[in-house]
Each structure stands twice: as structure tokens, then as C-alpha cells.
Amino acid sequence: MRQLSITTPKKIQGILCESYLDESGIFHIRSKGKLITSSELEFDLKQIQDHLSKYSIKPPVLFDATNLPPLDKKIRKRFEQILNEMFSALGVVSESKIGLMIANIFIALSKTEVPTKIFSHTMSAEVWLRNYRGH
């Protein structure tokens, strides 16, 4: 595996989200606002896993929940599993009150093993997530 050395982030266009690993080692995911189905989630996850497998790190993830639809229990559990397997920390940011409410519910109900925090501004989330790079 190669070490983290990113010059131009490659955006991954999934069905449910778009994502990329930035130059500082933070993985960004932005929900497209589509209702989440298991098959579409697995499709997007495969793309993300394939991309991250090129690097020898478990990056922190910045999840933009601004357009996130409500999550059912099965999807919430799968997100929880993904976080624990693929990422070192989770920073959730939302510009909408509904997105923040959904994120708060997810965090309250989930059993994530990674440090998790909610933010209303991307810059604050990025500063916090830098503490979890390269784990």
C-alpha cells in the first residue's frame, strides 16, 4: 500500500453521496439527499472501500449531513459498522436544523467505537478531525 500522498482529490460520485480524500488526510462524504436503500448504500461503500484501500491509513471522516434523509434502524446499524471498520473519527456537519437533528439521533442511538462530534461549521470539524489522521 502506498502512503498518503494526495495532490488532487479524486471525487467519487456515488448514487447516494459524493466523497473524496483531501490533501490533509480527511475523507469527506456529502449526502445527495436521496432516500437510502441497502443496495445503493452497498454500491457506494464498495467505491469508497476500493478508493481507501490504496492508502495505508484509516482516515477521519467529515460527513456533511445537510441533505441527509431519515435513517431506518438497518441503515443506521450499517453506518455504525462502516465507521468502526473504515474510519478513525467522525465529524458530522450540517447547515440545516433537520440534518443536525438526524445526526444527533444517529449518534444517540449508535454504538460507534470512534470519536464522534457534531459541528455546524466545516472548518471547526476539519480542525478537530486533524487530530485523528493517520490512525
C-alpha positions in Angstrom: 0.0 0.0 0.0 1.2 3.5 -0.7 1.5 6.2 2.0 -0.9 9.1 2.0 0.3 11.5 -0.7 -2.6 13.3 -2.3 -2.2 16.2 -4.7 -5.6 16.5 -6.4 -8.5 14.8 -4.6 -10.4 12.3 -6.8 -14.1 12.8 -6.3 -16.1 9.6 -6.1 -19.6 10.0 -7.5 -21.9 7.5 -5.8 -25.6 7.0 -6.0 -26.2 8.4 -2.5 -23.2 10.6 -1.9 -20.1 12.1 -3.3 -16.8 11.7 -1.5 -13.1 12.3 -1.6 -9.9 12.2 0.4 -8.5 15.7 0.7 -4.8 16.7 0.8 -4.8 16.8 4.6 -5.9 13.2 5.0 -9.6 13.8 5.9 -12.2 11.8 4.0 -15.2 13.9 3.0 -18.7 12.5 2.4 -21.7 14.6 1.3 -25.1 13.1 1.2 -27.1 13.8 -2.0 -30.3 13.7 0.0 -31.7 10.5 -1.7 -33.7 8.1 0.4 -31.1 5.4 1.4 -31.6 1.8 0.3 -29.4 -1.1 1.3 -28.3 -1.9 -2.3 -27.4 1.6 -3.2 -25.6 2.1 0.1 -23.5 -1.1 -0.6 -22.7 0.2 -4.1 -21.4 3.5 -2.7 -19.5 1.7 0.1 -17.7 -0.5 -2.4 -16.5 2.5 -4.3 -15.3 4.1 -1.1 -13.6 0.9 0.1 -11.8 0.5 -3.2 -10.6 4.1 -3.1 -9.4 3.9 0.5 -7.7 0.5 0.0 -5.0 2.4 -2.0 -3.7 4.0 1.2 -2.2 2.6 4.4 -4.4 4.7 6.7 -7.7 4.7 8.4 -8.7 8.4 7.8 -11.1 10.5 9.9 -14.3 11.3 8.0 -16.2 14.5 7.7 -19.8 13.7 6.9 -22.0 16.5 5.6 -25.5 15.6 6.8 -27.1 18.8 5.4 -29.3 16.8 3.0 -29.4 13.5 4.9 -32.8 11.8 4.9 -34.0 10.0 8.0 -32.3 6.6 8.6 -34.0 3.4 9.4 -32.6 1.0 12.0 -30.9 -1.3 9.5 -29.2 1.5 7.6 -28.1 3.1 10.9 -26.5 -0.2 12.0 -24.7 -0.5 8.7 -23.4 3.1 9.0 -22.2 2.2 12.5 -20.3 -0.8 11.2 -18.7 1.2 8.4 -17.5 3.9 10.8 -15.9 1.3 13.1 -14.2 -0.6 10.2 -13.0 2.2 7.9 -12.5 5.4 9.8 -10.6 6.8 12.8 -13.1 9.5 13.8 -16.4 11.0 12.6 -17.1 14.7 12.4 -20.7 15.5 11.3 -21.5 18.9 9.9 -24.9 20.2 8.8 -26.1 23.6 7.6 -29.7 22.5 8.2 -31.5 22.0 11.5 -33.1 18.8 10.2 -29.7 17.4 9.3 -28.4 18.3 12.8 -31.4 16.6 14.3 -30.9 13.4 12.3 -27.1 13.4 13.2 -27.9 13.8 16.9 -30.4 10.9 16.7 -27.8 8.8 14.9 -25.1 9.5 17.5 -27.5 9.0 20.4 -28.6 5.6 19.1 -25.4 4.3 17.7 -22.6 2.3 19.3 -19.6 3.7 17.3 -16.2 3.0 18.6 -14.6 6.0 17.0 -14.5 9.6 18.5 -17.6 11.4 17.2 -18.6 15.0 17.3 -21.3 17.2 15.6 -20.4 20.7 14.1 -22.4 23.5 12.5 -19.3 24.7 10.5 -17.0 22.6 8.3 -13.8 24.5 9.3 -14.4 23.6 13.0 -14.9 19.9 12.1 -11.7 19.8 10.0 -9.6 21.3 12.8 -11.0 18.7 15.2 -10.6 15.8 12.7 -6.9 16.6 12.0 -6.2 15.1 15.5 -7.2 11.7 14.1 -5.3 11.5 10.9 -3.1 8.5 10.2 -4.5 6.2 12.7 
